[in-house]
Amino acid sequence: MIGMNTAIASRVEQSSGVGFAIPSNTVQRIVPQILQNGKVVRADIGIERAFETEEGLVVLRLTPGGAAEKAGIQVPKVVKVRERRGPITYEKTGLDRSTADVIVAVNGKPAKKAEDFIALVEENTPGDRLVLTLLRGGKQIDVPVVLN
């Protein structure tokens, strides 16, 4: 089996059109959860926003009290910058992204793209421990995270 059909988009309300399927490895992971719990139980790492760069995933925002925050994952710092334009000096708020952690791997497997990172996290259940490999301040470090 390579996948399980889930829906067909059709203009004529027949069994023809564009089919959508769930990959078989996803089916193998979630069917036992549905049978046991009546729903899919997903692990949460507590990262709300990140963006892709050539180095990896820059962490922008964490869930307050979430797994990543408890593990000490760092986000950009809010900084205030004063600028002078003519006779007026004003202050604006910005982000210093150089202080944010960059995710490059999960449990030793490369995760430089969002879809890779999500797939690696979703292989786990709440309570599992992952090791995130991060770039922090130009150095590579490993940080353990216990998933919620």
N, CA, C and O of each residue as an XYZ file, in Angstrom:
592
protein
N       0.843     -1.177      0.000
C       0.000      0.000      0.000
C       0.889      1.241      0.000
O       1.853      1.318      0.762
N       0.572      2.190     -0.836
C       1.333      3.443     -0.864
C       0.554      4.592     -0.253
O       1.138      5.625      0.075
N      -0.765      4.433     -0.093
C      -1.575      5.483      0.497
C      -3.019      5.062      0.613
O      -3.421      4.014      0.107
N      -3.801      5.899      1.294
C      -5.228      5.627      1.464
C      -6.009      6.820      0.926
O      -5.811      7.955      1.361
N      -6.893      6.550     -0.020
C      -7.705      7.625     -0.583
C      -8.588      8.234      0.505
O      -9.137      7.530      1.351
N      -8.708      9.571      0.458
C      -9.507     10.256      1.467
C     -10.607     11.112      0.863
O     -11.641     11.323      1.498
N     -10.404     11.609     -0.354
C     -11.403     12.478     -0.974
C     -11.138     12.569     -2.467
O     -10.033     12.305     -2.941
N     -12.175     12.948     -3.191
C     -12.054     13.201     -4.624
C     -12.704     14.545     -4.908
O     -13.851     14.781     -4.528
N     -11.974     15.417     -5.570
C     -12.533     16.699     -5.997
C     -13.079     16.512     -7.399
O     -12.337     16.231     -8.340
N     -14.398     16.673     -7.526
C     -15.036     16.428     -8.806
C     -16.118     17.471     -9.047
O     -16.848     17.831     -8.124
N     -16.225     17.953    -10.262
C     -17.268     18.916    -10.612
C     -18.587     18.242    -10.948
O     -19.637     18.884    -10.948
N     -18.532     16.954    -11.232
C     -19.740     16.254    -11.679
C     -20.289     15.309    -10.605
O     -21.185     14.515    -10.892
N     -19.776     15.379     -9.387
C     -20.232     14.568     -8.260
C     -20.212     13.075     -8.564
O     -21.151     12.350     -8.235
N     -19.146     12.631     -9.188
C     -18.946     11.215     -9.472
C     -17.599     10.792     -8.909
O     -16.880     11.597     -8.317
N     -17.273      9.550     -9.094
C     -15.995      9.038     -8.610
C     -14.898      9.281     -9.632
O     -14.094      8.393     -9.916
N     -14.870     10.468    -10.171
C     -13.805     10.845    -11.098
C     -13.390     12.266    -10.776
O     -14.188     13.065    -10.286
N     -12.157     12.566    -11.051
C     -11.628     13.892    -10.749
C     -10.251     13.755    -10.144
O      -9.515     12.821    -10.465
N      -9.897     14.684     -9.266
C      -8.589     14.675     -8.611
C      -8.734     13.989     -7.260
O      -9.531     14.419     -6.427
N      -7.969     12.924     -7.039
C      -8.024     12.185     -5.786
C      -6.969     12.661     -4.804
O      -5.885     13.091     -5.199
N      -7.294     12.580     -3.527
C      -6.371     12.956     -2.458
C      -6.156     11.744     -1.565
O      -7.100     11.021     -1.250
N      -4.910     11.525     -1.159
C      -4.594     10.348     -0.358
C      -3.643     10.708      0.782
O      -2.905     11.691      0.718
N      -3.686      9.887      1.817
C      -2.769      9.999      2.949
C      -1.674      8.957      2.735
O      -1.987      7.804      2.440
N      -0.390      9.330      2.875
C       0.694      8.354      2.692
C       0.547      7.168      3.653
O       0.048      7.322      4.767
N       0.985      5.995      3.212
C       0.817      4.783      4.013
C       1.541      4.852      5.356
O       1.040      4.322      6.348
N       2.708      5.495      5.406
C       3.412      5.588      6.691
C       2.633      6.444      7.688
O       2.701      6.203      8.893
N       1.894      7.440      7.200
C       1.039      8.241      8.077
C      -0.144      7.399      8.555
O      -0.517      7.454      9.727
N      -0.725      6.628      7.652
C      -1.846      5.750      8.012
C      -1.405      4.764      9.096
O      -2.125      4.559     10.073
N      -0.234      4.154      8.934
C       0.265      3.181      9.908
C       0.471      3.808     11.283
O       0.328      3.132     12.302
N       0.806      5.092     11.315
C       1.053      5.781     12.578
C      -0.247      6.214     13.252
O      -0.362      6.131     14.475
N      -1.223      6.673     12.476
C      -2.403      7.268     13.106
C      -3.566      6.308     13.331
O      -4.369      6.532     14.237
N      -3.680      5.242     12.533
C      -4.814      4.313     12.703
C      -4.823      3.697     14.105
O      -5.887      3.662     14.723
N      -3.690      3.208     14.646
C      -3.733      2.670     16.015
C      -4.179      3.714     17.047
O      -4.866      3.377     18.012
N      -3.790      4.984     16.847
C      -4.216      6.039     17.765
C      -5.731      6.258     17.686
O      -6.395      6.440     18.707
N      -6.264      6.239     16.469
C      -7.706      6.422     16.293
C      -8.464      5.262     16.930
O      -9.483      5.473     17.588
N      -7.978      4.050     16.741
C      -8.634      2.884     17.329
C      -8.574      2.905     18.852
O      -9.540      2.534     19.519
N      -7.448      3.337     19.400
C      -7.266      3.335     20.849
C      -7.935      4.529     21.520
O      -8.578      4.372     22.558
N      -7.793      5.732     20.938
C      -8.243      6.964     21.590
C      -9.462      7.604     20.945
O     -10.072      8.501     21.527
N      -9.819      7.155     19.756
C     -10.923      7.786     19.039
C     -10.503      9.063     18.337
O     -11.338      9.752     17.752
N      -9.228      9.383     18.388
C      -8.692     10.587     17.739
C      -7.183     10.446     17.607
O      -6.568      9.555     18.192
N      -6.609     11.342     16.826
C      -5.158     11.367     16.670
C      -4.575     12.229     17.790
O      -5.011     13.359     18.007
N      -3.592     11.685     18.492
C      -2.918     12.419     19.559
C      -1.596     12.922     19.000
O      -0.713     12.132     18.667
N      -1.467     14.229     18.902
C      -0.261     14.821     18.315
C       0.645     15.404     19.393
O       0.182     16.007     20.361
N       1.925     15.212     19.205
C       2.909     15.818     20.094
C       3.054     17.293     19.730
O       2.958     17.666     18.561
N       3.285     18.122     20.738
C       3.443     19.561     20.517
C       4.799     19.994     21.033
O       5.130     19.779     22.199
N       5.586     20.607     20.154
C       6.917     21.071     20.545
C       6.896     22.510     21.049
O       7.861     22.964     21.663
N       5.803     23.230     20.796
C       5.678     24.583     21.325
C       6.383     25.652     20.512
O       6.745     26.698     21.050
N       6.584     25.406     19.219
C       7.136     26.432     18.332
C       5.994     26.904     17.447
O       5.456     26.139     16.646
N       5.630     28.174     17.601
C       4.498     28.721     16.856
C       4.881     29.274     15.495
O       4.091     29.225     14.552
N       6.096     29.801     15.396
C       6.488     30.412     14.124
C       7.981     30.277     13.915
O       8.783     30.471     14.829
N       8.336     29.935     12.672
C       9.735     29.836     12.264
C       9.787     30.138     10.773
O       8.774     30.052     10.080
N      10.969     30.493     10.283
C      11.092     30.664      8.835
C      12.371     30.001      8.350
O      13.366     29.883      9.065
N      12.288     29.573      7.091
C      13.391     28.831      6.494
C      14.479     29.769      5.990
O      14.204     30.813      5.399
N      15.721     29.367      6.242
C      16.886     30.042      5.673
C      17.780     28.950      5.098
O      17.461     27.766      5.202
N      18.882     29.337      4.501
C      19.820     28.342      3.983
C      20.450     27.532      5.108
O      20.820     26.375      4.911
N      20.573     28.142      6.298
C      21.172     27.442      7.433
C      20.218     26.459      8.087
O      20.635     25.398      8.553
N      18.927     26.810      8.123
C      17.934     25.985      8.804
C      16.697     26.804      9.138
O      16.407     27.795      8.467
N      15.967     26.398     10.170
C      14.732     27.068     10.569
C      15.006     28.040     11.710
O      15.387     27.625     12.804
N      14.816     29.317     11.461
C      14.998     30.334     12.490
C      13.720     30.381     13.327
O      12.634     30.596     12.789
N      13.843     30.182     14.627
C      12.697     30.179     15.529
C      12.308     31.620     15.838
O      13.125     32.398     16.329
N      11.048     31.974     15.546
C      10.573     33.341     15.753
C       9.672     33.503     16.965
O       9.750     34.512     17.666
N       8.801     32.501     17.221
C       7.864     32.643     18.338
C       7.580     31.275     18.951
O       7.428     30.272     18.255
N       7.514     31.276     20.297
C       7.244     30.056     21.047
C       5.898     30.141     21.746
O       5.406     31.232     22.034
N       5.309     28.986     22.015
C       4.097     28.921     22.822
C       4.493     29.175     24.268
O       5.360     28.479     24.798
N       3.874     30.162     24.920
C       4.214     30.406     26.326
C       3.988     29.156     27.167
O       2.913     28.556     27.136
N       5.019     28.772     27.919
C       4.944     27.588     28.764
C       5.062     26.279     28.013
O       4.920     25.212     28.610
N       5.321     26.337     26.706
C       5.421     25.138     25.881
C       6.752     24.429     26.042
O       7.647     24.900     26.744
N       6.864     23.293     25.382
C       8.053     22.441     25.491
C       9.333     23.165     25.081
O      10.351     23.059     25.765
N       9.289     23.898     23.970
C      10.491     24.592     23.486
C      10.928     25.685     24.456
O      12.122     25.863     24.697
N       9.965     26.415     25.013
C      10.304     27.461     25.980
C      10.929     26.851     27.235
O      11.916     27.367     27.760
N      10.346     25.751     27.710
C      10.895     25.077     28.892
C      12.311     24.563     28.645
O      13.127     24.509     29.566
N      12.600     24.184     27.397
C      13.934     23.665     27.050
C      14.958     24.782     26.857
O      16.154     24.514     26.741
N      14.495     26.034     26.822
C      15.417     27.158     26.678
C      15.692     27.582     25.250
O      16.684     28.262     24.987
N      14.824     27.191     24.317
C      14.992     27.624     22.923
C      14.853     29.141     22.886
O      13.984     29.711     23.546
N      15.719     29.790     22.108
C      15.757     31.257     22.075
C      15.139     31.811     20.800
O      15.281     31.243     19.717
N      14.448     32.938     20.960
C      13.810     33.654     19.850
C      14.492     35.007     19.699
O      15.317     35.376     20.535
N      14.159     35.763     18.637
C      14.758     37.093     18.493
C      14.408     37.981     19.676
O      13.318     37.889     20.239
N      15.342     38.836     20.042
C      15.101     39.799     21.123
C      14.496     41.074     20.537
O      14.859     41.514     19.446
N      13.570     41.648     21.289
C      12.978     42.919     20.897
C      13.957     44.015     21.301
O      14.389     44.083     22.451
N      14.297     44.861     20.350
C      15.233     45.958     20.616
C      14.591     47.284     20.222
O      13.754     47.349     19.322
N      14.999     48.321     20.910
C      14.528     49.666     20.573
C      15.677     50.422     19.926
O      16.803     50.434     20.424
N      15.362     51.045     18.816
C      16.371     51.778     18.053
C      15.944     53.240     17.987
O      14.797     53.554     17.669
N      16.871     54.111     18.288
C      16.587     55.549     18.197
C      17.181     56.068     16.896
O      18.337     55.803     16.570
N      16.378     56.801     16.176
C      16.829     57.392     14.916
C      16.534     58.880     14.915
O      15.547     59.359     15.475
N      17.427     59.573     14.268
C      17.247     61.024     14.159
C      17.028     61.361     12.695
O      17.810     60.979     11.824
N      15.962     62.075     12.451
C      15.669     62.561     11.112
C      15.435     64.046     11.206
O      14.390     64.509     11.663
N      16.431     64.780     10.763
C      16.335     66.236     10.883
C      16.299     66.617     12.347
O      17.115     66.140     13.135
N      15.371     67.463     12.715
C      15.315     67.918     14.109
C      14.590     66.943     15.042
O      14.506     67.189     16.246
N      14.066     65.843     14.500
C      13.271     64.923     15.315
C      14.020     63.625     15.559
O      14.586     63.034     14.639
N      14.015     63.191     16.814
C      14.543     61.882     17.178
C      13.349     61.024     17.567
O      12.511     61.427     18.374
N      13.284     59.838     16.982
C      12.181     58.949     17.330
C      12.726     57.569     17.635
O      13.844     57.210     17.264
N      11.896     56.814     18.323
C      12.290     55.480     18.733
C      11.359     54.472     18.079
O      10.142     54.653     18.050
N      11.950     53.413     17.559
C      11.136     52.361     16.972
C      11.587     51.023     17.535
O      12.710     50.877     18.019
N      10.693     50.056     17.459
C      10.956     48.725     17.977
C      11.258     47.793     16.809
O      10.613     47.858     15.763
N      12.237     46.938     17.001
C      12.597     45.966     15.972
C      13.002     44.654     16.614
O      12.953     44.505     17.835
N      13.402     43.707     15.784
C      13.834     42.399     16.268
C      15.300     42.168     15.921
O      15.736     42.435     14.801
N      16.040     41.676     16.882
C      17.423     41.278     16.655
C      17.417     39.775     16.401
O      17.478     38.983     17.342
N      17.342     39.380     15.129
C      17.235     37.965     14.775
C      18.512     37.185     15.040
O      18.496     35.954     15.038
N      19.611     37.881     15.267
C      20.871     37.176     15.519
C      20.836     36.419     16.841
O      21.673     35.544     17.065
N      19.889     36.733     17.719
C      19.785     36.038     19.007
C      18.903     34.801     18.937
O      18.823     34.045     19.905
N      18.239     34.584     17.805
C      17.321     33.445     17.668
C      18.074     32.166     17.333
O      19.076     32.180     16.619
N      17.562     31.056     17.870
C      18.123     29.743     17.544
C      17.712     29.347     16.130
O      16.639     29.712     15.651
N      18.596     28.586     15.472
C      18.330     28.053     14.135
C      18.346     26.536     14.235
O      19.368     25.945     14.583
N      17.215     25.902     13.931
C      17.106     24.446     14.004
C      17.705     23.838     12.736
O      17.343     24.219     11.622
N      18.625     22.890     12.918
C      19.235     22.228     11.760
C      18.980     20.724     11.737
O      19.108     20.092     10.689
N      18.614     20.135     12.902
C      18.366     18.694     12.937
C      17.498     18.324     14.135
O      17.454     19.037     15.137
N      16.809     17.190     14.006
C      16.023     16.607     15.093
C      16.497     15.172     15.255
O      16.424     14.373     14.321
N      16.980     14.853     16.441
C      17.526     13.513     16.720
C      18.564     13.098     15.678
O      18.618     11.937     15.273
N      19.377     14.043     15.256
C      20.448     13.761     14.305
C      20.023     13.725     12.851
O      20.870     13.559     11.974
N      18.730     13.875     12.565
C      18.252     13.872     11.183
C      18.083     15.313     10.712
O      17.486     16.122     11.422
N      18.596     15.647      9.530
C      18.501     17.022      9.039
C      17.054     17.522      8.982
O      16.147     16.794      8.579
N      16.859     18.776      9.392
C      15.518     19.381      9.392
C      15.636     20.861      9.047
O      15.270     21.727      9.842
N      16.147     21.138      7.861
C      16.333     22.526      7.456
C      15.102     23.124      6.791
O      15.044     24.332      6.564
N      14.127     22.295      6.481
C      12.874     22.758      5.877
C      11.736     22.479      6.853
O      11.787     21.526      7.630
N      10.710     23.323      6.799
C       9.588     23.203      7.730
C       8.922     21.836      7.644
O       8.616     21.232      8.671
N       8.693     21.342      6.425
C       8.007     20.050      6.297
C       8.826     18.908      6.885
O       8.257     17.967      7.439
N      10.164     18.974      6.775
C      11.020     17.945      7.378
C      10.906     17.996      8.905
O      10.782     16.964      9.564
N      10.950     19.199      9.448
C      10.864     19.392     10.893
C       9.527     18.870     11.425
O       9.495     18.132     12.410
N       8.438     19.248     10.779
C       7.099     18.819     11.208
C       6.988     17.301     11.166
O       6.470     16.696     12.104
N       7.463     16.683     10.102
C       7.392     15.226      9.978
C       8.174     14.540     11.093
O       7.710     13.550     11.658
N       9.348     15.056     11.409
C      10.164     14.443     12.455
C       9.523     14.593     13.834
O       9.623     13.684     14.657
N       8.877     15.708     14.097
C       8.195     15.897     15.380
C       6.959     15.012     15.450
O       6.686     14.409     16.489
N       6.206     14.927     14.349
C       4.957     14.166     14.352
C       5.163     12.652     14.451
O       4.203     11.914     14.673
N       6.395     12.187     14.291
C       6.684     10.759     14.479
C       6.614     10.374     15.955
O       6.655      9.191     16.293
N       6.510     11.364     16.824
C       6.577     11.144     18.264
C       5.221     11.368     18.928
O       4.265     11.828     18.303
N       5.171     11.028     20.212
C       3.964     11.225     20.996
C       4.282     12.125     22.186
O       5.450     12.301     22.534
N       3.248     12.700     22.816
C       3.495     13.532     23.997
C       4.296     12.765     25.051
O       4.029     11.595     25.325
N       5.281     13.446     25.633
C       6.152     12.817     26.630
C       7.461     12.318     26.067
O       8.402     12.067     26.821
N       7.545     12.166     24.737
C       8.802     11.733     24.118
C       9.838     12.847     24.228
O       9.499     14.029     24.293
N      11.111     12.443     24.248
C      12.221     13.392     24.335
C      12.934     13.435     22.995
O      13.365     12.409     22.470
N      13.051     14.644     22.449
C      13.797     14.871     21.213
C      15.062     15.640     21.531
O      15.146     16.320     22.553
N      16.037     15.531     20.658
C      17.225     16.373     20.767
C      17.276     17.243     19.521
O      17.436     16.752     18.403
N      17.136     18.553     19.738
C      17.235     19.505     18.634
C      18.679     19.950     18.497
O      19.312     20.336     19.479
N      19.197     19.897     17.283
C      20.520     20.444     17.002
C      20.293     21.861     16.492
O      19.593     22.079     15.503
N      20.897     22.818     17.186
C      20.677     24.239     16.909
C      21.979     24.944     16.587
O      23.059     24.520     16.998
N      21.849     26.031     15.842
C      22.940     26.991     15.715
C      22.581     28.144     16.641
O      21.532     28.771     16.496
N      23.457     28.411     17.585
C      23.244     29.501     18.540
C      24.551     30.265     18.680
O      25.562     29.722     19.126
N      24.516     31.525     18.294
C      25.722     32.346     18.386
C      26.870     31.808     17.563
O      28.029     31.943     17.954
N      26.562     31.189     16.410
C      27.594     30.666     15.530
C      28.114     29.290     15.912
O      28.961     28.737     15.211
N      27.617     28.721     17.025
C      28.059     27.399     17.462
C      26.899     26.420     17.389
O      25.739     26.790     17.572
N      27.236     25.161     17.118
C      26.217     24.120     17.065
C      26.080     23.491     18.449
O      27.072     23.089     19.057
N      24.838     23.410     18.943
C      24.580     22.797     20.249
C      23.396     21.839     20.134
O      22.574     21.961     19.226
N      23.318     20.893     21.056
C      22.186     19.976     21.145
C      21.375     20.328     22.386
O      21.919     20.492     23.478
N      20.036     20.441     22.192
C      19.149     20.795     23.292
C      18.043     19.740     23.366
O      17.317     19.532     22.394
N      17.912     19.066     24.531
C      16.819     18.102     24.684
C      15.501     18.816     24.932
O      15.454     19.815     25.650
N      14.418     18.298     24.330
C      13.076     18.868     24.476
C      12.117     17.715     24.749
O      12.099     16.728     24.014
N      11.323     17.843     25.805
C      10.285     16.855     26.106
C       8.974     17.388     25.552
O       8.511     18.457     25.951
N       8.381     16.640     24.632
C       7.181     17.083     23.932
C       5.946     17.074     24.828
O       5.799     16.213     25.696
N       5.069     18.039     24.604
C       3.780     18.082     25.317
C       2.769     17.290     24.522
O       1.611     17.184     24.926
